[in-house]
Amino acid sequence: MSTAAVTDKRPGSLSGARLPKWSPWAIAAGSVAVAVGIGLGAGLHSEIQWGLIAAILFVLGTYGIAARVEGRRQAKDRVATSLVWVAFLLAVVPLVSLAWTTVSRGVKVLDVYFLTHSMGIVADTETGGGIYHALIGSLEQVGLATLMGAPVGVLTAIYLVEYGRGRLARSVTFFVDVMTGIPSIVAGLFILSLMLILELEPFGFAGSLALAILMMPVVVRSTEEMLKLVPNELREASLALGVPKWRTILKVVLPTAIGGITTGVMLAIARIAGETAPVLLLVFGNPFINNDPFEGAQASLPLYIYQQYAAGGDPAYDRAWAASLTLIAFVMILNLVARGIARWKSPR
């Protein structure tokens, strides 16, 4: 083996032979080349299969080469690092593929006209139309759900962390855990049963109630974890100065954890913004513009995407992809706003 590839072990030195820094890239390139050869030879036409073969060869090749040059102990460390990189790529590749597909297909009809017009009298099989009615419905329904769910979730988390003791706190924690895994259709059926009892017609606020039920446990869990990260020394210092507990929470604890709390709320909003089942049951959908969430059926972006894709045909598919791209952009903007608020309000 050449001295350029491996550093020779010197007598009396504590450092052994080491692989060069570029060795992982070389092993990865060799693994990809061998995987492509195996795929072509075996008649495998799926790029996913080629990628999985390359990942396995990369991990095995890393261990074999590192064990021969650096020893088994260092080889195990390199294998662990390789597994982390493989897991990262397995998570990133579908995400990038989804984003690329959505952008490439969504930009076909996404323009100012599409954002400022509703479907109105345009049939699903015809070209034209837009998502203005669905965009208004989503903003109103998600906004109302946030106004109801976020304060309740934050206050519940404050109770559990700062005051919660005994059976009541354990019961609240148990029900929050149960609500975290509740299917969205169950929340929709719960509100639907109340609507049937009260003999109410579908309207936007009913969807907001179901979305708020789905949002609250996410806000409670994220806020609870952020409050637990606040050092107890800050609370004790404030209380030692004679500050009441409620004021300590308001002026010390919450400002310290505001960044994480805001991020948790944004994540909860991102989750409910894409829910379709409750909206389908409670809001019912409306091709016309309805700005009043308390009367009459409304549309929403997830429901619009579902209805357009179910309608079939190239015009409907193009509108569905464009609406999907709009929904992704909406969630991305929310996350950017959350980061800005967290940076602005974070303690110096």
N, C-alpha and C positions, 0 to 999 in steps of 0.2 A: 504494500500500500504506500502511495507516495506521501511525502511530507507535506504537500499542499493540502491534502485532504484531511490528514489527521496529525495532531500535535503529538510528537513522540514523548514517551514517558522518560523523564530524566532521573538518574539515580539520586535518591535522597529527597526527591520532590514529592510534595503532598498531592499534586495534581496529576491525574491520569490522562489517558488519551481521550480526546474530545472530537465529536463530529463538528464540521464547520457550520456556520450559521445558516448557510444556504441549503443545508442537507434536507430539511423538511420540504422545501420547494422542489428539490430534485426528486425526492421520493414521491411527492404528490404528482409531479409530471409523469414519472415512470408508471405510477399506478393508473393514471388516466389512460396512458398509451396502451398498457396491457389490457385494461378493461375494455377499451374500444376494440382491440384485437380479439378478445374473447367473445365480445358481443357480436362482432361481424362473423366470426368463425362459427358461433353457435346459432346464428340466425336470429339474434335478439334485436328487435327494431325499436324498442322503447329506450329512450334516453334515461328514464328513471332507473331501469335495470342496470344500465351502464354505470350510472352514478353510484348505486349501491355496491356494485362489484368493485369500483374504484375505491370506495370508502373502506371496504374490508381489506383490500390489498394494501391500502395506505397504512392502516393500523398494524397489519401483520408485517409489512415491510419495515415499518419504523421499529418494531420490537426486534426483528431479526438483525437488522443492521446495527442498532444501538447495542444490543446484547453482545454482538461480536466485537465491537470496537470499545464500548464504554463499560460493559458489564451489565449483569441482569438488573441490578438495583437502579441504575440510571435508565435502563431500558424501560422499566416499569413506570418511571416518572414521565418519560417521553410518551409512552402509550396513553397514560392518563391525559396528558396535554392533547394528544391526537384525538382522543375520544371527545374532548370538549370542543375541538374545532369541527369535528364531524357532526356533532349534535347541533352546533351553531349553524352550519351550512344546511343541515336538514330542516332547520326551522326557518332559515332565511329564504331558501330557494322557493318554497311554495308562496311565501309572502311576496317576493319580487315577481313571481309569475302571475299572481293574482292582481297585483298593482299594474303590471304591464298590460295584461289582458283588459282590465277595466279602463285604463287610460286610452289604449289603442282603439277600443270599440266604442268608448263613451264620447270621444271628441267628434264623432261623425255628425251628431245633431245638437251638441251642446253649444249654444250661442245665446245671445241676449233674447232673441225671440223665444227660445225654448224656456228660458227662466222667467219670462214675463207674460206668458200666455197659459191658459188652462186647456184641458181637452175639450170642454164645451160640447159642441155638436159634432166634433171630429170623432169618427169611428176608430176603433182600435186597429183596424186593418188599413186605415188610410194614413198618408203622410201628414205631417204638421202636428199641431198641438204642442203642449208644454207641461211644465210641472209647477206652475205658479200656485195653483190651488193646493197641491200636495205639499209644497214648501211652506205655505202659510199654515196649513193644518199641523205639520210636524213641529214648527216653531211654537205654535200656541199650545199644543198638547204636551210637548216636552218641557216648555217653560212653566206651565201650570203644575206639572208633576214635580219639577224641581223646587218650586215654591212650597209645595206641600211636603215632599219627601226629605229634602236636604235639612231643613231646620229640625224636623223630628228625629232624623238620624243622628245629627250632631248632638242634640240635647240628650238623646238616649245614651250615646257613647260617653258623654260627660258624666251622666249619672252612674254608669257602670264603672268608670275608672275612678272618679273622685268621691262618690257617695255610696256606691253599690256594695251592700253587705247582706248576708243572710239569704233566705229562701227567695225573696222577691228578685234579687239580682241574679240568682241562679236560674230562676224561671225565665227572666227576660233574655238571658244569654242563650238558654235552650231554644226559645222560640225564634231568636235571631238566627241561630244556626239552622233551624228548620226552614225558615223563610229564605235563607241564602240559596238553598237548592231547590226551591219551589219552581216548577215549570211555569212559563209565562201564560200558558193556556189556562192554568188553574186560577191565576189571578183574574184573568178575563172572565172565567165562568163565575167567580165569586161576585164580581160587579154586575155581571149579566143577571144573576139570580135576584139581586136587589132591584135591578131595573124591571124585571118581570113582576116582582111583588108590587112595586110602585107604579107599574104600567107606564113606563117611560119609553120613548122612542130613542133610537140611536142618536148620540150627539158627542161632540168632541171631548167634553169634560169627563165623560164616562171613561174614555180611553186614558185620560190623564190620571184618574183614580187608580186604574190598574197599573199604569206605569209607575206611579208613586209607591205602590206596594212592592214592586220589583226593585225599586231604587233604594228604599230605606235600609234593608239589611246590608247592602254594599257600602253605603255611607257609614253605617254603624261600625262595621268591621274595620274599615280603613281609618276612620277617625279614632277608634279605640286604640289601634296600634300606634298611631301618631302621638296620642296623648301619653301612652305608656313610655314613649321615648324621651319625654320631657324629664330632665333630671329632678329628683326629689329635692335636691339642695335648693333649687329655685323656689319651690313651694315653701320649704322650711324657712328660707331667708325672708320671704314676704310675710309669712305668718308671724315670724319672730319680731317683725317691726309693727305688729298690731293690725295688719291689714286683714279685713274679714276674708273668709274663704271664698265667697262668691266673687269678691273683687280680685282676689288672687287668680282665680280661674279666668276672669275676664281680661285682666291686664297683664298677666304673666304667662299662664299656661297656654291660652289660645293663641296669642301672638307668636309664641315660640313654635307652635305646631301648625301655624296657619298654612305654611307651604304644603305640607303633607295632606292636610285636610282638604285644601283646594284641589289638589291632584286627585284625591279619592272621590270627591264630588264630580269632577270632570270624567273620571272613569265610569262612574255610575250613570252619568248622562249619556256617555258613549254607548253604554250597554242598552239603555232603554230606547235610544234613538233608532235602533235597528230592529225593534220588536214588531212583529207582524200579527201574531195570533190575537193579542188583546184588541188591537185596532180593528181587525177583521170582524170580531164579534161585536164590538161596542160602538165603533165609529161608522162602520158599514161602507164607507167609500162614497165619493161624490165627484163626478167629473166637472162640476161647476164650482165657482169660487164661493166659499162660505167663510166669512170672517168672524162669525159668532160661534165660539166653541160651546156655548150653553144652549144652542138650539139648532136642530137639524143635523143631518149626516155631514161628515167632513172627510177629506182625504188625508193621506200622509205619505211620505216618501217610501217607507217599506211596503205599505199596501199598494201604492202605485206601481212599484217594481214588480210585485207579485202578480198584479192584475195584467200588466203589460206582457210579462213573460208567459203567463197562462193564455193570453189571447192568441199568441203565435203570429208568425209573419215577420218579414224583415223590418217594416216600420215600427212595429211594437217592440221587437227585440232591440232596435237602436235606441228607442226611448227608454227601455229598461236599463240598458247599459249606461246611458247618459245620466239617468236618475241615480244609479249606483255610484257613479263618479261624483255626483253632487253630494251624496250622503257621505262618502269618504272624505271629501273636502270639508264638509261641515264638521265632522268629528275631528279632523286634523286642526281646523281653526280653533275649536274648543280647547284642544290640548295646548296649542300655542298660547292662547289667552291664559290658560291655567298656569303655564310656566312663567308668563310675564307677571301675573298677580303674585305667584309664590316668590319670585325674585324681588318684587317691589315691597311686599309685606314681610319678608323674612327679617328676623332681628339682625341688626348689625353687630 
